[in-house]
Amino acid sequence: MSCHSSTTWLPRSRRAPGEGRLHLSELLASVPDGARFLDSGLLIVSELVTNALVHGTPPGHLIHLALDLSLTPSPARLRIEVHDARRDREPVLRALTLDGEAGRGLYLVKSLSARTGCSPREHTGKIVWSELTAC
């Protein structure tokens, strides 16, 4: 099995989504044919990290990003996990409105992902994850 994994801690700041995207870009650039996950992966990292920043990470805490790329067996899979410190606030799909400026991120994540979910962390907080597949 060909697996490539990477983790990082992101600051609780507006820089976090950009740092998360850079981290994913570096992982995918280091793997042959990793670019096939780039566009969707960048959007998903941005949305999940932004949600963790805005809704799941109180002052004094960091955001943890874990990436796992499995190239075999087929289909290839990229798993993106974003860990935050708030167990009591799970992601919620809001009703979409034509004039709303927020609330579309999780819809985008779900539409680009083969699977998504949320689970509690062992001691505190939660993990929001997404899996992308490519043939």
C-alpha positions as CSV (number, residue, x, y, z in Angstrom):
1,M,0.0,0.0,0.0
2,S,1.3,3.5,-0.9
3,C,0.4,6.0,1.8
4,H,1.5,9.5,2.4
5,S,0.5,11.3,5.6
6,S,1.2,14.7,7.1
7,T,0.0,16.6,10.1
8,T,0.4,20.2,11.3
9,W,-0.9,22.6,14.0
10,L,-2.5,25.7,12.6
11,P,-2.8,29.0,14.5
12,R,-6.1,30.4,15.6
13,S,-5.9,33.3,13.1
14,R,-7.0,34.4,9.7
15,R,-3.7,32.8,8.4
16,A,-4.9,29.3,9.2
17,P,-6.8,28.5,6.0
18,G,-3.9,29.6,3.8
19,E,-1.4,27.7,5.9
20,G,-3.6,24.6,5.6
21,R,-3.8,25.0,1.8
22,L,0.0,25.3,1.6
23,H,0.5,22.2,3.7
24,L,-1.8,20.2,1.4
25,S,-0.1,21.6,-1.7
26,E,3.3,20.5,-0.4
27,L,2.0,17.0,0.4
28,L,0.4,16.6,-3.0
29,A,3.4,18.0,-4.9
30,S,5.6,15.4,-3.2
31,V,3.5,12.5,-4.6
32,P,3.3,11.4,-8.3
33,D,-0.1,12.3,-9.6
34,G,-1.1,13.9,-6.4
35,A,-2.3,17.0,-8.3
36,R,-5.5,15.2,-9.2
37,F,-6.7,16.0,-5.6
38,L,-5.4,19.6,-5.6
39,D,-8.4,21.7,-6.6
40,S,-11.0,19.9,-4.5
41,G,-8.6,19.3,-1.7
42,L,-7.7,23.0,-1.5
43,L,-11.4,24.0,-1.3
44,I,-12.2,21.4,1.3
45,V,-9.2,22.4,3.5
46,S,-10.2,26.1,3.3
47,E,-13.8,25.4,4.3
48,L,-13.1,23.0,7.1
49,V,-10.3,25.0,8.6
50,T,-12.3,28.2,8.3
51,N,-15.3,26.5,10.1
52,A,-12.9,25.3,12.8
53,L,-11.5,28.8,13.2
54,V,-14.9,30.6,13.3
55,H,-17.0,28.0,15.2
56,G,-14.8,25.4,16.9
57,T,-11.6,26.9,18.2
58,P,-11.8,29.1,21.4
59,P,-9.0,31.5,22.2
60,G,-5.9,29.7,23.4
61,H,-6.4,26.6,21.3
62,L,-4.9,25.5,17.9
63,I,-6.4,23.7,14.9
64,H,-4.9,20.4,14.0
65,L,-4.8,19.4,10.3
66,A,-4.2,15.8,9.4
67,L,-3.9,14.6,5.7
68,D,-3.7,11.0,4.5
69,L,-3.2,10.1,0.9
70,S,-3.6,6.5,-0.1
71,L,-2.7,5.6,-3.7
72,T,-3.4,1.9,-3.5
73,P,-5.6,0.0,-3.5
74,S,-7.7,1.6,-6.1
75,P,-9.4,4.1,-6.0
76,A,-6.9,6.5,-4.6
77,R,-8.1,8.4,-1.6
78,L,-7.3,11.6,0.2
79,R,-8.6,12.0,3.7
80,I,-8.6,15.5,5.2
81,E,-9.2,15.8,9.0
82,V,-9.6,19.1,10.9
83,H,-9.5,18.8,14.7
84,D,-10.8,21.5,16.9
85,A,-11.5,22.0,20.6
86,R,-15.3,22.3,20.7
87,R,-17.2,19.0,21.0
88,D,-20.5,20.8,21.6
89,R,-20.6,22.5,18.2
90,E,-20.9,20.0,15.4
91,P,-21.1,21.2,11.8
92,V,-24.7,22.0,10.6
93,L,-26.0,22.3,7.1
94,R,-27.9,25.6,7.1
95,A,-30.9,26.3,4.8
96,L,-29.5,28.0,1.7
97,T,-30.9,31.3,0.6
98,L,-30.3,33.3,-2.5
99,D,-29.0,36.4,-0.8
100,G,-27.1,34.6,2.0
101,E,-23.3,35.3,2.1
102,A,-22.5,32.4,4.4
103,G,-23.4,28.8,5.0
104,R,-22.4,27.3,1.6
105,G,-19.1,25.8,2.7
106,L,-20.4,22.5,4.0
107,Y,-22.5,22.0,0.9
108,L,-19.4,22.4,-1.2
109,V,-17.5,20.0,1.0
110,K,-20.3,17.4,0.7
111,S,-20.6,17.8,-3.0
112,L,-16.9,17.3,-3.6
113,S,-16.4,14.4,-1.1
114,A,-17.0,10.7,-1.5
115,R,-17.7,10.7,2.3
116,T,-17.8,13.3,5.1
117,G,-18.4,13.1,8.8
118,C,-17.8,14.3,12.3
119,S,-16.6,12.4,15.4
120,P,-15.5,13.3,18.9
121,R,-11.8,13.4,19.8
122,E,-10.6,11.2,22.6
123,H,-10.2,14.0,25.3
124,T,-11.7,17.1,24.0
125,G,-13.1,18.6,20.8
126,K,-14.1,16.9,17.5
127,I,-12.8,15.8,14.2
128,V,-14.5,17.0,11.0
129,W,-13.3,14.9,8.0
130,S,-13.7,14.5,4.3
131,E,-12.6,11.8,1.9
132,L,-12.0,12.4,-1.8
133,T,-11.5,9.5,-4.2
134,A,-9.9,9.4,-7.7
135,C,-9.8,6.5,-10.1
